[in-house]
Structure formats: C-alpha cells, structure tokens
Amino acid sequence: MESLYLLVPLSVFIVVLAVWVFFGAADSGQFDDLDGPGMRILLDDDEPVEKGPRNDLA
C-alpha cells in the first residue's frame, strides 16, 4: 500500500510528460506530412543515363 504513494504520482508525471511531448511535436509540425517522405522514396525515378559511344584511345 505504501508503494502506491510513489507509483501513482510517478505514473501521473509520466502521462503528463508524454502528453506534453506529443503536443510539442504536433505544434512543431512533425505530423503535418506523413505520406510525403514515403511517397518521395517510392516515386523517385532517376532518368537512365544514356550510354553514348565510348572513345577509348589507349
């Protein structure tokens, strides 16, 4: 029973800290564009390099 005097405030503190971190991340814009970076990787098609005639003189 005495451990509850420590565990309840500690758990409340951890929940408040987690909520504060979440809203801090949301305010800084970290959750604005979740699909953009993933789609940028999938749709990143580099143009193939055209191979011209080789000019080996050696």
C-alpha positions in Angstrom: 0.0 0.0 0.0 2.9 2.3 0.7 4.2 1.8 -2.8 1.1 3.5 -4.2 2.2 6.8 -2.7 5.2 6.6 -5.0 3.7 4.9 -8.0 0.6 7.0 -8.5 2.4 10.4 -8.7 5.1 8.8 -10.8 2.7 7.4 -13.3 0.7 10.7 -13.4 4.0 12.5 -14.1 4.9 10.1 -16.9 1.5 10.6 -18.6 1.7 14.4 -18.3 5.2 14.2 -19.8 4.1 12.0 -22.7 1.1 14.3 -23.4 3.5 17.4 -23.3 5.9 15.7 -25.7 3.1 14.8 -28.1 1.6 18.2 -28.2 5.1 19.8 -28.6 5.8 17.6 -31.6 2.3 18.4 -33.0 2.9 22.1 -32.6 6.3 22.0 -34.3 4.7 20.4 -37.4 6.2 16.9 -37.2 2.9 15.3 -38.1 1.9 17.6 -40.9 3.0 15.5 -43.9 3.3 11.8 -43.0 2.9 10.5 -46.6 5.3 12.8 -48.4 8.6 11.3 -47.5 7.5 7.7 -48.1 6.0 8.6 -51.5 9.0 10.6 -52.4 11.2 7.5 -52.0 8.8 5.3 -54.0 8.3 7.7 -56.8 12.0 8.8 -57.1 12.7 7.6 -60.6 16.0 8.7 -61.8 16.4 9.2 -65.5 18.5 6.5 -67.0 21.9 7.6 -68.2 22.2 7.3 -72.0 25.3 5.4 -73.0 27.0 7.1 -75.9 29.8 5.7 -78.0 33.0 5.1 -76.0 36.1 6.8 -77.1 38.9 4.6 -76.0 42.1 5.9 -77.4 44.5 3.9 -75.2 
